[in-house]
Amino acid sequence: EKFPESFGEVWRKDCGHAHPENGESVLALSERIYAEVNRLAAMHRGECVAIFSHATPIRLLCALWQGYPPEELSKVTFCGNASVSVVDYEDDGSFTVHLCGYDGHQGELSTCFEKGSV
């Protein structure tokens, strides 16, 4: 209701280009998230690291892992609350995705939206 243009028009239809009023753009968020995950992967080589975040940063990572730029975020399925992603990062910066936004463990409690709806 308060921000119909930035939420209704951009967030729901073209999330990768969203820039909430007085907030961080999704593109800026993606740069920050990618840099931090790369930093953590380099800092913890050979270790298991758990990262907890909100849906949009997780979805941005899933986009990266699937080869999509943040501007094409609508091609990536929404990652629900309490979803699980598992990725192995290699020393050369490559990665192997095992799970991306998996929420099957939640059963009927899943909060996912259909692909392309958000």
PyMOL commands that set and color helices and strands:
alter all, ss='L'
color gray80, all
select helices_A, chain A and resi 4-11+15-17+26-43+55-65+70-75+104-109
alter helices_A, ss='H'
color red, helices_A
select strands_A, chain A and resi 84-89+95-102
alter strands_A, ss='S'
color yellow, strands_A
deselect
rebuild
show_as cartoon
